[in-house]
């Protein structure tokens, strides 16, 4: 066993805990404060922005039915298209950025100019463009600037509306959406920034925790191996000096070296296993959270313990660890591969002459693995065999997939279980 690789493995496990974290997070394709990471997320964000373009029905209706003439209609259509493209570009590209480039302010000025020109030229149907200008200001500008630009845009809307809308029917109804829509986007922008800061803080905390655990395990391994390696070095030098004149004494030193090295290997394995052994209560709590986040209805019977000590006080730590690994692998498979909407978890104890057997069963209504069992189930089966237990996995009746892990209550786990 390579102690350095063991340390790296533990650090990576802490940073990526729980094992289904990636699947749950990737399911949230429109996470607030997170820039799109792939084409699907970008498309979802663009659709959420573009859906508000439906309120441009008044300008479109004016272009179609007002009879402005072909040249004027073409020019107005180009202006409206430029406005929409500029608005989408601003809101799509710059909502997750604190400080804006100069082109952003240029684009806002261009949108404002188009809103003023089209409203003045074609009348009250085009006043709605000011609402989009106000929303764009709130979405992309820092609050210290948008807080006075939004009222300014609203004031321009009121001024132009009082001229082009003689009946006074339309522009008063746009003043409140223009003002409140802009300030609502200011609040949403601040919420996005807070979410981004919280996410960065969480990642920093996770990194610090992984680093601290790495250092702690490195210190413990140093304490475990320092004495043993020093003794091995001294005895190796002594055996070298004894050869070839004192072969029997040298053989004794070599025997001592073998004994010390074996004990050091056992110590390292126990240390790494102790760091990586999960508890059943922790895995049950994680399973509840993960299944809920993945949209899977979880059925936990009333007698299932919140803590193992409630119903299984004499459960050996190694037995509990084996069942916890089984629960983790089963829940991971349910979330990743099954496509299930319901999952049932049971924990049962069966008494026999050998001290009893504890069985964990996880059943879902999904389609099960698409292929033969992968490395996860293979590694889990090997781990259960080391605990003296067994693994059964296969289709459930009438549909779904069942995983059942059984271990003797007090069967010891062999030294050095798989840690991968």
N, C-alpha and C positions, 0 to 999 in steps of 0.2 A: 504494500500500500504506500502510495506517495503522499506524505503529509501535506505537501503544498497543494496537490490536487484536491485533497480532502477539504482544506480550508477554502479553496475556490468554490467547491461544490456547496458548502454550507452557506457561504456569502451569497452565491447566486440563488440558492433556495429562499433565503430571507428576502432578497430584493424582489423576487418574482412571486412571493406568497400572496394569496393562495394559488394553487395550481390552475384554477379556472379563471383567474383574474383577467387574463388576456381575452378569453372568449366573452366574458360579460362586458368588458369595456368596448370590445370591437362591435358588440351588438348595438351600442349607442352611437349611431353614426352621425348624430347631430349634437354632440356634446358641446355645451355652452362654453365658450372661451377657447375652444380647440380649433385650430385651422384645419381645413379638410386635408386628409392624408392620402386619399385615393380618389379615383374618378367617381365612384359611387357616392362618397360623402360630398364631393363637390357638386354633383348633380342634385342631391337632396337639398343642399343649402341654396343652390340657384333656384330650385322650384319654390322653396319657401319665400324667397325674395320676389320672384316673378309673379306669384299668385296675386300680389297686391297691385299688379298692373291692370287688373280688371276694372279698377276705378278710372281708367283712362277711356272708358266708354263714351263719355261726353265729347271729348275732342275727336274721337273716331267718328262718332255720329255726325258731328259738324262737318268733317271732311267729306262724308259720303252724301249727306242730304242737303247741305247748305247751298250748293251750287256756286262755289267760288270761281269756277273756271279751271281749266286744266293746268295752266302755268302756276296759278296760286295754290291749287291743290297739291301739285308736285312739290313745290317749295315747302308748304306746310307739312306735308308727309315726311319729307327729309328732315325737317326740324324736329318733328315728333320722334322720329326714329333715332336721331342723334341724342335727344333728351333721354330716351329710354336706355340706350346703350351706355351713356355716361352715368346715369343713375345706377344701373346694375353693376357697372365696373366699380364705382365708388363703394357701394354697400357690400359687394362680394369680396373685394380685395382688401379693403382698409378697415373693416370693423374690428379686427384683432390687433391693431397697431396703435401704440400710444402716441407717438409723434408722427406727423404726416409730412410727406414730401411737398415740394412746391406745386407739383402738378395737381395735387388734390385740391388746393385752393383755386388753382386755375380752372379745374373742372367744375367746382362749385360756382364760380363766377360765370362760367359758360352756361350752366343750367339756369342760373338766375336770369341771365340775359335772354335765354330762349323763353323762359316763362313770361318775362315782361313783354318781349316782342310779340309773341303769339297771342297773349291776352289782349294787348293793346290793338293788335291788327284784326283779330278774329272774334273777340268778344268774350262773354262770360263763360262759355263751355271750356275755355282754356285756363280759367282761373285755378282749376284743380292742380295744375302743375306746381303751384306754390307750396302745396301740401307736401309734395315729393321733395322739393328743395329743402323745406324745413326738416323733414325726416332725415334726409341725407346729412344735413348739418349736425343733427343730434347723433347720428350713427357713426360718423367718421371723425368729428372734431373733438378735441379735449373739452371737458365741461366748462373750463374758464373762458373759452371762446364761443362755444355754442350757446351759452346762456344769454348772450346778448345778440347773437346773430339770429336766433329763432324769433324773438320778438321783432327784430328788424324785418325779417321776411314777412312776418304776419302784418306788419304795418304797411309794407309795400303792397301786399294783397289787398288790404282794406282801401288803400289809396286808389289803386287801379280799378278795383271792383266798384268803387263809388262812381267811377267815370263810365265804365263799359256796361254796368248793370243798372240801367236807369230805374227799373222796377224794384230794385233792392231785394230780389227774391233768392238769389243764389249765394252771393259772396258772404252774407252774415253766417250762413250755415257752414262755410268753409273756414271761418276764423278760428272756431274752437278746435276742429280737427287739426288745423295747421299749427296752432300753439301747443295743444296738448300732445299731438303726435310727435312733434319735435322733442318736447321735454320727456315724453315717455321713452324715446330712443336714447336720451341722455341717461336715464335711469337704467335702461337695459345695457348700455355700454359700460356703465360703472359696475353692473352686476357681472358682465362678462369679464371685466378686469379683475374683479374679486375672485371669480371662479378660477381664472388663470393663475392668480397668485396662490390660491389654496392648492391648486394642482402642483405648482412648482414647489410649494412648501412640503407637500406630501412626498414628492419625489426626493427632496433634500433630506427629509427625515428618514426615509427608507434607505437612502444611500449612507447616511450617518450610522444608522442601525446596523447595516451590513458591514460597514467598516469597523465599527466597534466589536461586532461579533467575530469578525475575522481576526482582529488583534487579540481578543480574549482567547479564542481557540488556539491562535499561534502561541500565545504565552503558555497555555496549558500543555500544548504539545512539547514546547521547549522544556517545561518542567518535567514532563514525563520522560522525554528522550535524553535530556542533558546528562543525567547521571549514567543512564545505560550506555550511551554512546561513548562517554568518557571511559567507562569501565571496559568496554569492548576495545577501545583504542589501546589502553594500557596493557590489557591481556594479550592483544595481538603483538605489541612490541615485545612483551616478555616471552611469548612463544617463539618469536623470531630469534631472540637471543639464545634460547635454549636449544634450538636446532643448529647442527645435527648431533651435538654431544649428549643432550638429555632428551631423547625422544619421548620417554614416558611422561616426564613432567610437561613437555610441550603438548602432548596429547591431552593431558588434564586441563591445560589452559584453553585449548581449542574446545573441549567439552564445556567449560565454563562460558566461553564466548557464545556457543550455541544456545545454552540455557538462558543467558541474559538477553540475547537477541529475540528469542521466542517470547520471553516475558514482555519485552518492549513492544513487540508486535501486538500481543494481547492487550496491553495497556492502551495502545493507540486505537485499536478497534473498539474497545469499550468506550473510550472517550468520544470518538466520532459517532458511534451508535447512540450514546446517551444524548448528544447534541441533536441528533436528527430523529429521535424517537418521538412520534406524535402521541397525543392522548386522545382517547375516544370522546371525552366530553368536548374538547376543543374542535374535533372534526365534526361532531354533531352540530355544534353552533355554527361552524363554517358552512356546513351543508344547508342549514336552514336559510342562511343569508344568500348563498350562491344560487340555490334553486329559485328563491323568490326573485332575485335579480334577473335570472334567465327566463322568467315567466313560466316556470314549471311548478304546478301545484304539488306541494309535499304533504304526504300523509305520515305523520309521526304519531303512533299509538300513544294513548294517555300514559301507559306504563313504561314508555321509553324514558330512561333516566336523563335528566339534565346533566347530572354528574354521575360518573360510573359508581361512586360510592353509595348512591342511594339504593341500588338494588343488587350490585355486585361488589360488595366490600372486600372480598377476598381475591379479586381478580389480579393475577400476577402482572407486573409491569410489562414483561415481554409479551404476554398474551394480549394485554390491552393494546400494546403497540402494533401487533400484527393485525388486530381487528381495525385499528385506526387507519393503517395503510390500506386495508381492503375498502373501507368506507370512502377514503379519499379517491382511490382509483375508480370506484363505482360511480361516485358523483361526477367526477371528471368526464367519464364516458357518457353519462346521461346528458350532460350539458354539451359536450363536443359532438357526439356522433349519433345519438338516438333519435333526435327530433321529437322527443316525448313531451307531453303536456301534463303528465301526472307521474309521480314517483312515490313508492311506498317503501319505508324503511322499518325493519323489525329486528329486534335483538332478543334472542331466546336462550334459555339455559336448560340443558338436559342432564339429569343425574344418571350416573352409572357407577360401576364398581371401581373405575379408574380415577374417580374424583370429579367427573362431570365434563361436559362439553358446552362451549359457548358458541352460538351461531349468529352471524349477521347476514341478513337477507335484504337485498335492494332490488326492487322490481319496478320497471317502468312500462308505459304503454307505447313506446316507440318502436322503431324497426330494427334496433340492435346494430351491431357492427356490420359494415358493408362488406368486410372481408374477413379472413380468418383472424383469430386473436392476435393482437400486436404485441409489442414489447412490454407494454404496461401490464397486461394480464399475465404474460409469461413471467415477468419479474415478480408479480404478486404471488403467483403460484409457488415460485421458488422460495419466497419469503415465508409463506404459510407452511411449506414443507419443513423448513428449518424450525418452525415452531411446533412441529408435530401435527399440523392441521392439514386441511384440504380445501380446494377451491372447486366450485361447480358453477359453470356459466353456460347459458343457453337460452333458447326461445322460451317465452312464458305463454301460458294458455289464457285466453284465446289468442292474444297478440301481445307483443312486447318482448322484453328481455329481462332475465333474472340472473343475479350474481349472488352466490351463497358462499360465505367463508366460515369455516368451522375450525376451532382450535381447542385443544384440551385446556381446562381451566388453569392448571399449574405446570404445563409442559414448558421446560426451559428452552429458550432460543439458543441455537448453537452460536458459538463465538464467531463474530464477524459476519453478520447478515449482510445481504446486498444493500448498498447505500445509494445505488443509482436510481 
